[in-house]
Amino acid sequence: MSPFDSARRDLLRLSSLGLAAALPPVAHAAARQNAPHAAARQNAPHAATDLASLFDIRTYGAVGDGKALDTNAINAAIAAAAASGGGTVYLPAGTWLTFSIRLQSNVELYLAQGCTLVAADSPLPGETTGHHGGTYDAAEPKTSYDAYQDYGHNHWHNSLIWGEDLHDIAITGPGLIHGKGLSNGRDWVVEVVPFKAEQAGVGNKTIALKNCHNVIFRDFSILKGGHFGLLLTGVDNVSIDNLKIDTDRDGMDIDCCKNVRVSNCTVNSPWDDAICPKSSFALGYARATENVTITNCYVTGCYEIGSVLDGTFKKFPDGVQKYRTGRIKCGTESNGGFKNITISNCVFEGCQGLALESEDGALCEDITISNITMRDNVSAPLFFRLGSRLRGPKESTQVGALRRISVNNLVSSNGGTNICSILSGIPSHSLEDIHLSNIFIEHKGGAPVEAAAIRPPEKDTAYPDPEMFGPMPAQGFFLRHIMNLEMSHIEVRPQQPDFRPSFYLDEVTRADMFAITAPNSSKLHAFHLNKVADLRIAFSRATRDTQISTAESQSI
């Protein structure tokens, strides 16, 4: 049977079962006599008759045995689809081994059930070619602004799948992308990933897009995605839905992008961040990431790689030291800013918490976080940091702002003890207009009384991370350099007695605390105040109603 007949048969079978409606709307599902295409319309009755834009990679010579390279066949199918005005490139069940795949406008890749797209092995250190003499496309030449972000952020072409200056593209379908032959950019972990990212011919990202618009990613899975499962830079009008990513670096980075929807995704990324909006200088200028919605997602850092995808959910054994990062974070690259961001209905497990970071001049503003659950997290449930690393052009990079942030309905249970939630600006640059409400924090507790005397350093220019200050003097919230803070219906509860205050306020102006529940006794105060002005506490189980105009150093 010819590949064309096989593709037609598969399409008819899907249509007759009523499954074509699940295929992507970009597909017009058709095949010319010499160039079959993929998938079907959402309108299933037409699936079997409208076969004008289905390009099956087998027609172009793809083998799918996991041994022969299918790079040329896949790229030929994409080129044919683009030349015909657009269409869907169909990757059926099989193991398709490939180097760089070059996307084109008006083209969709559809990964069928049973399809595994495998990144071929990159060249090993000291070698010039990888599997069967192949290489990934060359990384772009270095620029004067490469120093403002890590190597991986400055290059897109050295990826398994990449596109630049494109529009109306999609990757969909229930298949798997396995980044087996990619570098993850951490060359010292040679026993896990032997490839060096900066070496010629090496690939280090699964999917990378630069300066594109109208993009859809839906339904596929990524296993070991290299440095980034998705790296999107300057990409607008993006929909990312129902992806499962099980990887050893970042799950997805959304950098300098506008109008982005991330929904229903699962990311296990123990060694780095799960879902990470950024606003780097990688385009050669500062551009904000804005109008972003992240919803109904599950992020974790506590499972062995691959065990989330295969459904076994194997946790790292006790005593095994891993980063267990796996979080949602805006930053660290933060030149252009983060504006109009909503994060809602997300679950965190065995990872770090939620971070907002402005370190490189970003205006980080108008952000709403709601309906978040966290369990077994290893560090701060919330980490909001305005700093002055200022990695960017010296003549234009100044300290940014972090303001108008709302967090509502957050539950964190069985969290780590040493690092509480940290909301901190730096001297002369305060966080502004921060509202926190309906929050329950349970942590393991057990810190000794000496811990309350810790005075964390400022570290204005340091790389921002919850661990940057070391153990904290509070068990609930460390609040420093903030103007206009409102906290209501907050409870802090240690599993074991903890002798630190629940709330440590340092250089905070105008703070309202309502309906606060926290441990308080003759030996333990709920609040410690240092250089605090205009504070009101009311309806609280943690202490009596209090109104203070100024407090130089006081515990309540």
N, C-alpha and C positions, 0 to 999 in steps of 0.2 A: 504494500500500500504506500502511495507517495505521501510525503509530508503534508501536501496540500489536502489530500483526501482525509488524512488523519486529523488535521486541524478542523476540517469541516465536520467530521464525525463527532469530535469532542464538543464543538459548538452546538451541534444539533442535540447531542445528548444533554448538555447543560440546559438548553432551551426547553426540551421536552419535560425536564424535571422541574421547570419553573425556577431554575437557579440563575438564569441569565440576568434577572433583575438585580442580583447582587454584584454583577460586574460593573465596571466604572462607566459613568455617564459620558466620558470622553469618547468611548469606543462606539463606532458606528458599525462594528462587527461585520466585516465583509472581506472578501478575498478575491483579488483578481486572479486570472489564470496563472500568471507567473509570479505573483506576489501576495500570498495569503496574509491576513491580518488577524488581530486578536480581539477576543471578548465580544460582548454583545451590549446592545442598548439596555437601559433600565426598563424600557418598554419591551418585555419579553416576547409578546406575539410577533414582533418584527425581527427577532434575533436570527431566525433561520433564513430569512429572505434578504436582509440587508447585509451583504457580505463584502462591502467595498473598502473597508479600511482595517483589515486584520492581517498582520504580517507575522507569520509563524517563523521563528528563527531556524527551524529545521530546513525550511526551504532554501535558506542561504548557507547551508552546510554545517549547522551546529549538530554535534554528536550526542552530547549529554551523558557521557559515560564516566565523568569525573576524572578522566585521564587526558584526553585530547583537549587542546585549547579551543574554546569557542569564541574568542574575542572578536575575530574578524567577522564571523557570521552574525553575531549580535549587532555589531556596529553597522554592518551592511543592511540589516533589517531596519535599523533606525534611520539610516540614510534614505532608504527606499520609502519609508513612511513619510519622512519630511518632504521628499521630492514630489510625492503625490498630493501634497497639501495637508498632510497630517493623518494620524491613525494610531492604532494600538499595536505595539510589538508584543507578541505572545510568546511567553516562556512556559512550555508545558511541563508536566512531571518529568523529572530527570535531574542529573547533577551537572550543572553547566559551569565549567572551569574557565576563568577569564582573568585578563588584566583590565586595563582601563576601558570603561564603557563611556562613550561621549553622547550625552543627551542632545536633542535638537528640539526646536520650538514645535508646538502642536503635536507632540509625540508623547505617548504614554507607554510605560512598561507594565505589563500585567504578568504577575508571577502566580501561576496556577497552583492549585493544591498539589503537593508532592514535588514542587519545584524547589531545588536548592541551588542558588547562585553562589559559587565559591570563589573567593579571592585567591588567585594562584600565588604560590610562594614567591615573595620578593627576592632579589639578590641577597645572599648572605654577606656579612662583612668581608671585604677583600675581593668579592666577586662582582662581575659586571652584569650578569644576567641571572634571572631566576628560573622558574619551571619551564622546561623545554626552550630555553633561550629567550624567554620573554621578559619584558620590563613594564612597569607602570609609566604613564606619561610623565614627562619631566616637570618638576616643580618650576613655577615662575621665577624669573630672575629676582635677586634681592633688590630691595628698595631702600631709600633713606629712612623710611619709617618702620622697617622691620623690627627695630629694637623696642618698639612700643608694645609689642605683644609676642607671645611665644611663637616658635617656629610653625607649629601646626596651624595657627590662625592666619599666617601670611601666604598660604599656598592652597590651591584648590585642585589643580590639574593632576597632582600625584595621588589620585584617589581611585577607588574601584569604580565609582559612578560619579561623573562630574558634568557641570554645565555652567556656561558663563554668557551673560547678555541674552538670555532666553526668555520666552514667555509661553504660557499655556502648556505646561508639562505636568506629568503625573507618574507616580510609581504606586501601583496598587496590587491587590490580590493577596491570598493567604499563604504564599510561599515564604521561603526562608532565604536570607542573605547571610552567608557565613564568611566573616572576614579573616579566615584562617591565615592567609599570607601577608597580612598587613602589620606594620609596626604600630605599637601603641605609644611611641614617643618616649618610652621609659626604657632606655637601652640597658640600664643596669639589671633589669629583670630578664637576663638572657636565657635563663632556663625556661621561661614562659614564652617570650617573644624574642627571637634571635635577630630580628631585623633592625637596622639603624635608620631612623626616620630621615635624617639629612643626607643619606647616601643616595647617589643617583640611581634611578630605576626602582626605588622602594616606594610602595604605596602606604599611606598612613591614615586614610579616612575611608569610611564606607561610602557616604554620599556627601558631596560638596557642591554647593551652588553659590555663585557670585553674581550680583546685579541681575536678578531675574524677577519675574512677577507672574502671578496667577499659577500657583503651584499646589498640587494635591499629593499627599502621602497617606496611604490608607491600607490597613489590614495586614501588612507583612510583618515579619519578625527579623531581628538582627541578632546574630550570635558573634561575640568578639569583634566589635566594630572598629578596631584600630583606635587612634587617638579620639576620633569622634564617630559616633554612629551617623549623626546628621550634623553637618556644619553649613549653616545658611548665613551668608553675609550679604547685606544689601538686598534682601529678598522680600518682596511685598506681596500681600494678598496670598497668604499661605494657610492651608488647612492640613493639620496633622492629626489623624484619627485612628484609634485602635491599633497602634503599633505596640509590639512587645520587643524590648531591647534588653539583652542579657550580655553585659560587656565588661571589659577590664579598664576602660577609661570613661570619658564623658558619653552619656547617652545621646543628648541632642543639645547643640549650641545654637541659639537664635540671636544673631549678632547684627546690629544695625538694621533691623527689620521693622516693617510697619504692617499693621493689620494681620495679626497672626492668631490662629485658633489651634490650641493643642487640647485634645480631649480623649478620654478613655484609653490612655496609654499606660503601659506597665514598663518600668525601667529598674533593673537590678544593676547597680554600678558600684561595687564595693571600693574601688580604687579612685573614684573621682565622682563628679557631679552627675546627677540624673537628667534634670531639665534645667538648662542654664541660659537664660537671656543674658546677652552681653552687649556692650556698645564700644567696641575697640576702635583703634585707628587704622585697622587693616585696609580700609578703602583709600587711605591717604588723606582722609579728612574725618572730622568728628560727625557722626550721624546717630541720632537717638533711635533706640528701640522703643516703639510706642504702639498703643492700641493692641495690646496682647491679652488674650484670655487663656488661662491654663485651668482646666476643670476635669473632674472625675478621673484623676490619675493616681496611680500607686507607685511610690518610689521606695527603694530599699537598698541597703548595702550589706546585708547579713547573710546572703545566700551564695553558695559556691556557683561559679560561672557555669551556665548551662542548665542548672537545676530548676530555674524558674520556667524556662522554655519547655523542659521535658516533664514538668509537673511534679517533680519529686521534692522540690523546695528544701534542699539540704542546707542546713545552716552550718557555718564554719564551726568546727569543734571549739569548745571552751579552751582558752589559753592561746589560740591561734591569733597572732597580732595582724590585723588588717586595718586599713584606713576606715572602712565601712562608711564612706562618704555618702553617696547615694541620695543627695538632697535636691531640693529646688533652690536655686540661687540666682539672683541678679548681680552680676559681677563675675570675676574680679575686674576684668577689663571694662573700664567705665569712663570713656572719654566723651561719648555723645549723650548719654543719659538714658533714663527709663521713665516713660510717661504713660499715664493711662493704662495701668496694668491691673488685672484682676486674677487672683488665684483662689480657687474655691473647690470644695468637695474633694479634697485630696487626702490620701492616706500615706503616712510615713512609717516605715518599720525598720528598726535596727540600723539606723543611719544617723547622719547629722540632721539638724533642723532646717528651718527656712531662713535664708539669708538675703538681706538687701545691702549692697555695698556701693558706695560712691567714693572711689579712691583716686580717680584720674580726672577730676573736674566735672563729673556727671551731675546734671540736675535730675535727681531721683525723686519723683513727685507724683501725687495722685494715684496711690496704690491701695487697693482694697484686698484684704486676705480674709477668707471666711470659711467656716465649716471644715476645719482641719483636724484630723486625728493623728496622734503620734504614739508609738509604742516601742519601748526598748531602745530609745535613741541614746547615742553615746555622748552627745554634747548639747549645747544650748538649743532649746526649742525655737527661740527667736534670736537672730543675730543681725542687728542693724548697725552699720558702721559708716560714718562719714570720716574719711581720713585724708591725708595729704601725701600719698605716694607720688602722685602727679607724673605718671609715666606717659609722656606725650611731648609735643613741641614746647620748649621752655618759654618761648615768647607768648604763647597763648593759653597754656594750661594752668588754671588756677583752681583753688578748692571749690568744690561744687556745693550742692545742697541736698538734704534728705528731709522731705517735708510732706505734710498732708498724707499721712499713712494711717490706715484704719485696719485693725485686726479684731475680728469678732467670731466667737464660737470656735474655740480651740481647746482640745483635750490632749494632754501629754501624760502618759502613764509609764511607770518603771523606768524613768530616765536616769541618766548618769548624774553623779553628785558634784564633781569638782567644778563644772562649768554651768552656770545658770544662764537664763536669758540675758543677753547683753544688748543694750541700746546706748550707743556712745558716739558723740561727736568728738571734737578736739577743741582746745582753747581758742576762743574767738569765733568758733564755727559750730553752732549748736544744731541738733536736730530740732525740727519745728512741727508743731501741730500733730502730735502723735496720740491716737485714740486706741485704747485696748479695752475690750469688754468680753465678758462671758468666757473666762479662761480658767481651766483647771490644770494645775501642774502637780503631778505626783512624781517624786524622785526617790532614789534609794536612801538618801540621807546619810547620817553618821559622821559628818564633819566635826572635828574637835573645836573647842572654844577658841583656840589660837587662830583658827581660820578667819574669824571675824575681824582680826586685826590686820589682815592683808590689805595693802594699798596698791592696786594694780597700776603699773606705769602707763603713761599716755601712748607711747609708741606711734606717734603721728604718722610716720612714713613707712611703717612696717607692712609687710604683706598681711592683708586682713583675713583672719580666720578665728573662730571662737577660742582656740587654744593660745592665741597670741599673748594674752595677758597672764596665762598660768591659772592656778586655782583661784577661785573668786571668793570675795568676802560676803557674798549673799547666796542664799539657797533658792531664791525665786527670780529676782530681777536686779540686775546692776544697771543703774540709770545715770548717765553722766553727760553733761553738756547738752541739756535739753530745755527748750522753751515751749511752753504750752503743752502740758502732758495731762491726759485724762485716762484714768484707769477705774473701771467699774465692774463689780461682780467677778472678782478675781479670787481664786483660792490656791494656796500653796500648801502642800501636804507631804512631809517626809515619811518614808516607811520606818525609819529609825530616828531617834532623837538627833537633831542637828542644831548646833549652837551658833549658827549665823543668823543675822536678821533676814527676813524674807525679801525686804526691799531696801536697797542701798541707793540713796539719792545723793549725787555729787554734782554741785553746780547746776541745779535745776531751778528754773524760774517759772512760776505759776503752774502748780500741780494740783489736780483734784483727784482724790482717792475715795471712791464710794463702794460700800458693800464689800469690803476686803475681809477675807478669812485667811488667817495664818497663825502659826504657833506663837504664843505669847505667854510669858510667865515672869516670875521675879528674877529668874536667871537668864531670860531670853527676851529681847525686844523685837517687835515685828519690823520696825523701821529704824534705819540709821540715816541721819541727815548731815550733810556736809556742805556748807555754803548754799543753802536752799532759801528761796524767797517765794512768798505768797503760796503757802501750802494749806489745803483744806482736806481733812479726813472726816468722813461722816458715815453713819449707819454701818459701822465696821465691827466685826467680831474680833479683829486683831488688836484694837486699842480704842480708847474713848474718842468721842468727837473732839477734833482739834482744829484750830486755825492759827497759823503761825505766819507772821510777816517776814521774819528772817530767822535763820538758825545757822550759826557758824559751825557748831558740832554738837549734835544732840541725838539721843536715842529715845524712841517712844515705844 
